Amino acid sequence: MIILETDNLSKSFTDGGARLTVLDGISLQVEKAETVAITGPSGSGKSTLLGLLAGLDTPSGGRVVVEGRDLGQMREEELTAFRGRRMGFIFQSYRLLPALTAEENVRVPLELAGDRLAAPRAREWLRQVGLGDRLNHLPAQLSGGEQQRVALARALAPQPALLLADEPIGNLDSTTGRDMIDLMFSLVQENETTLLLVTHEPWLAKRTERIIALKDGRMVSDIRRPCFNFDPTHF
């Protein structure tokens, strides 16, 4: 079952009268529960692609289809609601609301989506990420790894079809980062969530079933199942 599809997706800007192409002709299909890494050097268009897939940016050409819905054909309020229900997001900088507790950071988006079980669902997801005893802590009272676990709980609590992660361990030390990735992969597998992540870490890319490499805005390779037996001690 195809969860995500792009057709000749492109993104360009005009800078000082010159046309700058950031993405050029990206066409791909991603299946339900597939794990995909998007790699490439700085400036290759990785984060731009992720933003377009999330409907957070508008393409210059082509289209993005998620669960059969063309994001470009949705009204803004419709797109926002769809994104809240069917997509989860994890960012390098966590993006937690500093004045809210861990539980509130997970609960509030659920409440905004009309989930009547927002409070117990938030507590259960925090328990699943190992923070059942940190419900009432503010982000400033949590370590970086704990903050990213809150962000993971927040992203997965609505049970999205698609989880998008942009350099999810960029601000974490190596041990904490590996623990975070182990947890994320375990949860997406358990919930049959499709995962697309942007990373410059080769060991992390090799955790996925598929690696898409970009260079100068173009897709230069698409390798499926690059590593069947991953052993993190080898990296």
N, C-alpha and C positions, 0 to 999 in steps of 0.2 A: 504494500500500500504506500503510495507516494504522499508524504506529508508536506514537502516543500519542493517548489519548482521555480526556476528562473529561466527566462527566455531572452537571450541577447541583451542582458542587463548592462547598462552603461551609466557612467556619471562623469560629467564634465563641468568645469568652471571657467568663467572668463576673468582673467587677471591682467590688468593693464592693457586691455585690448587683445591679449593673446588667449587662445583657447587651450585650456589644460585638461587633458583627459586623465581621470583617476582610475576609472574602470572601463573596460572596453570589451563588450561582447561576452559576458559571463552567462553560460547556459549550463544548468545542472539540475539533477533530481536527487532528492534525499528521501529515503524510505523510513517508515515508522520504526522507532527504537534504534535507528542507526546512530553510531557515534562518529563524528567527522571533525577533523582538525583542519583549520585554515592556516597555512604557513606562508612565509615569504619574508624578504628583507624589509626594513623600514621603508615606508613610502610605496609599498607594492599595492596598497589598496585593501588590506585585510579588514581594518576597522570600518572603512567606508562600506565594504561589502556587508559586514555584519549589521551596520545601521540600516542599510537598504532592506535586508532580509527581515529586520524587525519592524519595518514601516516607520522608523524614526526619521528617515530622510526620504526624499523623493528622487527617483531615478531620472536621468536625462533621456533615457530610452530603455525599451524593454519592459518587462513586468516581473512581479514577484507574486506567486500563488502559494498560499498556505491553507492546507486542508480544503483545497478546491476554491478558496476565496481569493480573488484578485485584489491585493491590497490597494492598488492604484484606483480601483473603482469604488472604494468605500468613502463615505463622508467622514470627516475628521472624528466626530463623536462616535461613529460606528467603529472606526478603526481603533480608537482608544479602548472601547469596551471589548472588542475582539482580542486586542493585545493583552488586556488584563486577564482575560479568561483562558486564552490558549497559548500564551507565550510567557516564559520566565526569563529573567535577566540577571546575570552576575557580572559585576565590573571589578576592575583592578582596585578601585578606590572605595569599595564596599557600598558607598552611597546610602548609609543608614541615616535616619533622621535623629540628630543628636539629642533632642529634647524628649525623645520617646524611649521607653524601655525596650529590651529585646522582644518581649511579648507583644508590645504595642507596634513595633516595627513590622512584625509578621501579621498581626491581627488587622491593622487599619486597612491595608489593601484588600483584604478579604471582606471587611465590612463595606467598603466602598463598592465592591462588586455584588453586594446584597447577600452575602453568605450568612445565614442565620446561625451557623455553628462556628463563626469566626474565632471566638475565644478558645473553645476546646481544641479546635483544629490547629490554632497557632501554638498552643502549649504542647500538643502531640508532636508537631513538626520540630519544635525546639528540643523535645526529648529525643527524637530520632537523630538529631545532629549532635547529641551529647551535651545539651545545654539546659536540661530540665531543672537544674539548680541555679540557673542564671536568668530566670524569667524577668526579674525586676531590676536588672542591672542596665544602666545607660551605656551607650556605645563607648564613652570615655572610660568606663570601668571595666571594659573587656579588652583582651589582647587582640592583636590583628587577626590571628587565626580564629578566635571566637567571633569577632565581627564578621568575618567572611562566612562562618557557619550560620550566623543569623541571616546573612544575605542569601545563603543557599536555602535555608528554611523558607524565607519569604518568597523566593523564586518558585519553589516546588509546591508550596502549600495550596495554590489554586489547582493543582494537578494539570499543568499545561501539557499540550502535545509536544511543544518545542522549547528547549532550554538553550539560550544563547549566552555564551560566556566569553568576555573579552579580557584576555590575559588574567585569568582568575587568581593566579598565585603570584602576580608580579610584585606585590608588596609583602610577600611572606618569605621567611627563611626556608631553606631547602627541606628540613625535616617537617616543619609545619605545612609547607606546601604539598609535600607528598601525602601527608595524612589527609589533607583537605581533598586532594584528588581521589584518593582511595574511597573516601566517603561519598564524593559526588558520583563517581562511577557506580558504586554500589546502589545508590538511591535511584539513579536514572535507569539502571537495569531492573531493579525491583518494580519500578513504576512504569516501565516500558516507555520512557520519555526519550524522544529524539534529542540528541545533543550535538550542537555545533559550537566549537570553541576556537578562538583565535589564540595562537601561541607562537613564541619564538623558541620554545624549549623542545629539542628533539625527543627527549625521553617522554615528554607529555604527549606529543603528537603520536608517538608509537603506542600509546595506550588506546588509541582509537582504532576503529575498523577501517578507516579511510582517511587519507591525507590528500588535501587539495592544496597545491602550491601556486602562489601568484607571483608574478614578476612584471613590473611596469604596467600594472592594471590588467594584465591578461592572465588567464589560467594556463599554466605551462605544464602541469601534470595533475593527474587524478588517480591515485593508487589505492586500490581497495585491499583491506586486510593485510597491511604491511607487516604485522607481527602477530603471530598466533599465540606464542608463549612468552609473555612479557615477564621479565624478572627485574624489578626496580634496583636490585643490588648490582646489576651490571652497568649502571649509569652513574 
